[in-house]
Amino acid sequence: MQIRRLLAVRLELSFLIAAGLMTWPLSRSIAGPYTLSADFKNRVEFQSKATLESFNGKAKGIAAEFEVDPAHLSRSRGTVTVDLRSLDTGIEMRNKHMRNNHLQTDSFPNAVFALDSVSGSDSMTPSGPTSITVHGTMTIHGASRLLSAAATLLPVAGKAEGAVRLQTEFPLKMTDYGIPRPEFLFLKLAEEVKIVVDLTVVPQPE
């Protein structure tokens, strides 16, 4: 009797798997809209390494919204918006010069990346990192440029079911966006800065 029951259970499991009713946990609830989660540490920063001075700038005002299906990543769309008025370089005077004289945040308060497509992998690995390339449009200082960058997706267990971590970094030339390069005494900015992004998003409740 026990052998028959085991065989019956195995047959039932095989049927469910074949019918697509048993999938890995992320695909059950992730397909659909995502939003940034305040339960995790989200980070967008730039790193400048000039000849005479190196420093980082971190933004606190970050928002993100995505439409994602882990089984069809190429269909992903979304936006990441960074409030440049929240940029902090560690020195208040430097912050003011960056905001007022160079980024001109009164007129252009946000940097926005609009995700248009994803390549490299069309399905997300359930228990480890997935390497992808994101393609979209970066808009800063009123100028828009096409941008592609290597990125990593990683499922996050614990605080929120279906949470996904996105990590990427890429170079950015300020002059490509019409931003004058500051070179006065206490603010020597590199011609090319590195942008580092580390965000965790969760499925929006239905």
C-alpha positions in Angstrom: 0.0 0.0 0.0 2.8 2.4 0.9 4.6 1.8 -2.4 1.3 2.4 -4.3 0.8 5.7 -2.4 4.4 6.8 -3.2 3.9 6.0 -6.9 0.6 7.9 -6.9 2.3 11.0 -5.3 5.1 10.9 -7.8 2.7 10.6 -10.7 0.7 13.6 -9.4 3.9 15.7 -9.0 5.0 14.8 -12.5 1.6 15.9 -13.8 1.7 19.2 -12.0 5.2 20.0 -13.3 4.3 19.0 -16.8 1.2 21.2 -16.6 3.3 24.2 -15.5 1.5 24.5 -12.2 4.6 24.1 -10.1 7.3 26.7 -10.7 10.1 28.2 -8.7 8.8 30.7 -6.1 9.8 33.9 -7.9 7.7 33.2 -11.0 4.6 32.7 -8.9 4.2 36.3 -7.8 6.7 38.4 -9.6 5.3 38.9 -13.1 3.9 42.4 -13.1 4.7 45.8 -11.6 7.6 46.3 -9.2 8.4 49.2 -7.0 11.4 50.3 -4.9 11.4 48.8 -1.4 12.3 50.9 1.7 13.0 47.8 3.6 16.4 47.5 1.8 19.4 49.8 1.4 19.1 51.4 -2.0 22.0 53.2 -3.4 22.8 55.5 -6.4 26.1 57.3 -6.3 28.8 58.7 -8.6 32.5 58.2 -8.0 34.9 60.8 -9.2 38.7 60.2 -9.3 40.4 63.3 -10.6 44.1 64.0 -10.4 44.0 66.2 -7.3 40.9 65.0 -5.6 38.6 61.9 -5.4 35.2 61.9 -3.8 31.8 60.2 -4.0 28.3 61.7 -4.3 25.3 59.8 -3.0 21.7 60.5 -3.7 18.9 59.9 -1.2 15.9 60.6 -3.3 15.4 57.5 -5.5 12.3 56.1 -7.1 11.9 53.1 -9.4 9.0 51.4 -11.1 9.3 48.3 -13.4 7.1 45.9 -15.3 9.0 42.6 -15.1 8.3 38.9 -15.9 11.2 36.7 -14.6 10.4 34.1 -17.3 10.5 36.8 -20.1 13.1 39.4 -19.0 13.3 40.9 -22.5 9.9 42.3 -22.0 11.0 44.4 -19.0 10.2 48.1 -19.0 10.6 50.8 -16.3 12.1 53.9 -15.0 14.6 54.9 -12.3 14.4 58.5 -11.1 17.0 60.2 -9.0 16.4 63.5 -7.3 19.7 65.4 -7.8 18.7 67.9 -5.2 19.4 65.2 -2.6 23.0 64.7 -3.8 25.5 64.7 -1.0 29.2 64.8 -1.6 30.1 65.1 2.1 30.8 68.9 2.0 27.9 71.3 2.0 29.7 74.0 0.0 30.6 71.5 -2.7 27.0 70.3 -2.7 25.7 73.8 -3.4 28.2 74.3 -6.2 27.3 71.0 -7.8 23.5 71.7 -7.6 23.5 75.4 -8.5 26.4 75.9 -10.9 26.7 72.6 -12.7 23.7 70.3 -12.4 21.4 73.4 -12.2 18.9 71.4 -10.2 16.4 74.3 -10.0 15.7 73.7 -13.7 16.7 70.0 -14.0 15.9 68.4 -10.6 16.0 64.8 -11.7 18.1 62.3 -13.5 15.9 59.6 -15.2 16.8 56.3 -16.8 14.0 54.8 -18.9 14.5 51.1 -19.4 13.5 50.0 -23.0 14.8 46.4 -23.2 16.9 43.7 -21.6 19.3 41.3 -23.3 21.7 38.6 -22.3 19.2 36.3 -20.6 15.5 35.9 -21.0 14.8 34.2 -17.7 15.9 34.8 -14.2 17.9 32.2 -12.3 15.9 31.2 -9.2 18.7 30.8 -6.7 21.6 32.8 -8.0 22.7 35.8 -10.0 21.5 36.5 -13.6 23.8 38.5 -15.9 21.9 40.8 -18.2 22.5 44.0 -20.2 20.0 46.9 -19.8 19.2 49.2 -22.6 17.5 52.5 -22.4 17.7 56.3 -22.3 19.4 58.4 -19.7 18.2 62.0 -19.3 20.2 64.5 -17.2 20.4 68.3 -17.4 17.7 68.3 -20.1 19.8 66.1 -22.4 19.0 62.5 -23.3 21.4 59.8 -24.5 21.1 56.1 -25.3 22.7 54.0 -22.6 23.5 50.3 -22.3 25.1 48.7 -19.2 25.9 45.3 -17.9 23.8 44.4 -14.8 23.1 41.6 -12.4 19.7 40.4 -11.0 19.6 38.5 -7.8 16.6 37.1 -5.9 16.5 38.3 -2.3 15.0 36.1 0.4 13.6 37.3 3.7 11.9 40.6 4.2 9.6 40.6 1.1 8.4 37.8 -1.0 9.6 38.1 -4.6 12.2 40.8 -3.9 14.8 41.3 -6.6 18.1 43.1 -6.3 19.5 45.0 -9.3 23.2 46.0 -9.5 25.0 47.8 -12.2 27.8 50.4 -12.8 28.7 52.4 -15.8 30.8 55.4 -16.9 29.2 58.7 -17.6 30.7 61.9 -19.2 29.2 65.1 -17.8 30.0 67.0 -21.0 27.8 64.5 -23.0 24.9 66.0 -21.1 25.9 69.7 -21.4 27.2 69.8 -17.8 30.3 72.0 -17.4 33.1 70.3 -15.7 33.9 72.1 -12.4 37.6 72.7 -11.8 37.9 75.3 -9.1 40.0 74.9 -6.0 37.9 72.6 -3.8 36.0 70.8 -6.5 38.1 69.0 -9.1 35.7 66.7 -10.9 37.0 63.9 -13.2 36.0 64.2 -16.9 34.3 60.8 -16.6 32.6 59.6 -13.4 31.4 56.1 -12.5 27.7 55.6 -11.6 27.0 52.8 -9.2 23.4 51.5 -8.8 22.3 49.0 -6.2 18.5 48.8 -5.9 16.0 46.2 -4.5 12.5 46.2 -5.8 9.4 44.2 -4.7 6.2 43.2 -6.5 3.4 45.8 -5.9 0.4 44.4 -4.0 -2.6 43.5 -6.2 
